[in-house]
């Protein structure tokens, strides 16, 4: 018996370290489980909504027959940069329909003039709209704003600064200027090439080169190449330079380009051909789909380096797993659903929506959502009631908008400051394919700029 007990003890001795190890592993596992539980309770879910899944927007108490007006600029007039981007308004209309809220969008063209804007708004007021999205930019939008103020109809501007009687969801001019200064990365002697957009408010530049619409972009780009040291300058003063004396060769270490998206795109193509290598910073109009189209039409390369200022409201936001990323994915899901509808047309009903789906923008989408939210909050489609309700609204991703949070208690409703944006021509695969190739760029926050 003793031998049997001894044998059993002898057999157990080698197992004691294994028992100790097992106990230690168990203790560690318990500690890790507690830590994971605590972290999980305090960390929001990171799963993004797939871009292919449409997310309905539900707004209660919206009267039947509610109409929202949209003012766009067609043709080549001031503000025409945003015609294609404005198609995002239709995505908001469809997402609201999916949520059981039927609204009608009524579109008018302002022709790029103040008088045209006034007439467009008067027509919208006559049609009974509850609010208006002015999806254009430039000095001419004053006509639409004045007409809307006279009629007591609220206006949201997704691409322009606000007036005293309207709300803007674009970045403030001050924050845009600050972002452009960061984009210049400490340049000592920037050269502004003014293609009709004027000098960005408050931005300090050392030299200004002005050009009208008839200017030769190739010759202008050659002048810039000389001024930045890309090529040797000749002794001939640059035509259109508004400086008293022609500057010495290679007097500029960065370039700022101001003008419409179409003008900027064509000129950047010329700068590429001229081998200009100093930093080139574009004004926010370049974030319009029209910039890439103009660049490609001028045989420029979409794979170049493009820098501007603004807020990250483009498709790249859908690649993040935070709340805004999921909201952008929902917007892109709505784009796909609308593009798959063979009966869906663009705002002016002269093209299928599928032809413009590549350019539909979240900023115009959010402007429509905001106005419909105000209608629901007011429980009325009367413009004066909607104005009062809109002035109290604060919206975020949970309310169906795809971009940053908005606070309409102030005319500058976007409280997020502009940042440095960079562009990529890489196809993200988040939008429906088009029958014709498109010159699309995706703008995203440039994390290297401080």
VENRANOR-V544947 format. One record per backbone hydrogen bond with DSSP energy under -1.0 kcal/mol. CO is the residue of the C=O (numbers start at 1). NH is the residue of the N-H. E is the energy in kcal/mol with one decimal. If there is no record, write none. Layout:
CO;NH;E
CO;NH;E
This chain:
1;5;-2.8
2;6;-3.2
3;7;-2.9
4;8;-2.2
5;9;-2.8
6;10;-3.0
7;11;-2.2
8;12;-1.7
9;13;-1.9
12;15;-1.7
13;16;-1.3
15;19;-1.9
16;20;-2.2
17;21;-2.5
18;22;-2.5
19;23;-2.3
20;24;-2.3
21;25;-2.6
22;26;-2.2
23;27;-2.3
24;28;-2.4
25;29;-2.6
26;30;-2.1
27;31;-2.4
28;32;-2.9
29;33;-2.3
30;34;-2.1
31;35;-2.4
32;36;-3.0
33;37;-2.2
34;38;-2.4
35;39;-2.9
36;40;-2.8
37;41;-1.8
38;42;-1.1
50;53;-1.8
63;66;-1.3
66;104;-2.3
67;130;-3.1
68;106;-2.3
69;133;-2.9
70;108;-2.4
71;135;-2.2
72;110;-2.6
77;80;-2.2
79;82;-1.6
80;83;-1.5
82;86;-2.3
84;87;-1.5
85;88;-1.8
85;361;-2.4
86;89;-2.1
87;90;-1.2
88;92;-1.6
89;93;-1.9
90;94;-2.2
91;95;-2.6
92;96;-2.3
93;97;-1.9
94;98;-2.5
95;57;-2.2
95;99;-1.1
96;101;-3.0
97;100;-1.8
104;68;-2.7
106;70;-2.6
108;72;-2.4
110;113;-1.5
113;117;-2.1
114;118;-2.2
115;119;-2.2
116;120;-2.3
117;121;-2.2
118;122;-2.2
119;123;-2.1
120;124;-1.9
121;125;-2.8
122;126;-2.1
123;127;-1.3
124;129;-1.5
125;128;-1.4
131;69;-2.9
132;156;-2.4
133;71;-3.0
133;135;-1.1
134;136;-1.4
138;141;-1.5
139;142;-1.7
140;143;-1.6
141;145;-2.3
142;146;-2.6
143;147;-1.9
144;148;-2.3
145;149;-2.4
146;150;-2.2
147;151;-1.5
148;153;-2.4
154;132;-2.6
155;167;-2.4
156;134;-1.9
157;169;-2.5
163;166;-1.2
167;157;-3.2
168;413;-1.5
168;414;-1.0
172;176;-2.1
173;177;-2.4
174;178;-2.1
175;179;-2.0
176;180;-2.2
177;181;-2.2
178;182;-1.8
179;183;-2.1
180;184;-1.2
182;185;-1.5
189;253;-1.2
190;206;-1.8
190;207;-1.8
191;256;-2.8
192;209;-3.4
193;258;-2.4
194;211;-2.1
200;203;-2.0
207;192;-3.0
209;194;-2.5
212;215;-1.8
216;220;-2.5
217;221;-2.7
218;222;-1.9
219;223;-2.0
220;224;-2.1
221;225;-2.5
222;226;-2.1
223;227;-2.6
224;228;-1.7
225;230;-2.3
225;231;-1.2
226;250;-1.7
227;252;-2.5
238;241;-1.6
240;210;-1.3
254;191;-2.5
255;281;-3.1
256;193;-3.5
257;283;-1.7
258;195;-3.5
260;264;-2.7
261;265;-2.6
262;266;-2.1
263;267;-2.2
264;268;-2.8
265;269;-1.6
266;270;-1.4
267;271;-2.4
268;272;-2.3
269;273;-1.8
270;274;-1.7
271;276;-1.9
272;275;-1.3
279;255;-2.8
281;257;-2.6
283;286;-2.4
284;287;-2.1
285;288;-1.8
288;291;-1.6
289;293;-1.5
290;294;-2.3
291;295;-2.4
292;296;-2.4
293;297;-2.4
294;298;-1.5
295;300;-2.9
296;299;-1.9
301;304;-1.1
306;423;-1.4
307;282;-3.1
308;421;-2.6
310;419;-3.6
311;313;-1.2
314;317;-2.0
315;318;-2.0
316;319;-1.6
317;320;-1.5
322;326;-2.2
323;327;-2.1
324;328;-2.4
325;329;-2.0
326;330;-1.9
327;331;-2.0
328;332;-2.5
329;333;-2.0
330;334;-1.9
331;335;-1.9
332;336;-2.0
333;337;-2.1
334;338;-2.3
335;339;-2.3
336;340;-1.6
338;341;-1.1
341;344;-1.4
344;353;-2.4
346;349;-1.6
351;346;-2.7
352;355;-1.6
353;356;-1.8
353;357;-1.1
356;359;-1.8
361;365;-1.3
362;366;-2.5
363;367;-1.5
364;368;-1.7
365;369;-2.2
366;370;-2.3
367;371;-1.8
368;372;-2.4
369;373;-2.6
370;374;-2.0
371;375;-2.0
372;376;-2.5
373;377;-2.6
374;378;-2.4
375;379;-1.4
375;380;-1.4
382;386;-2.4
383;387;-2.4
384;388;-1.9
385;389;-2.2
386;390;-2.9
387;391;-1.7
389;392;-1.7
390;393;-1.4
393;408;-2.4
395;406;-2.6
396;399;-2.3
396;401;-1.0
397;400;-1.7
406;395;-2.8
407;410;-1.1
411;168;-2.9
411;413;-1.6
413;407;-3.0
419;310;-2.2
420;446;-2.8
421;308;-2.4
422;444;-2.9
424;442;-2.9
438;440;-1.0
442;424;-2.0
444;422;-2.9
446;449;-1.3
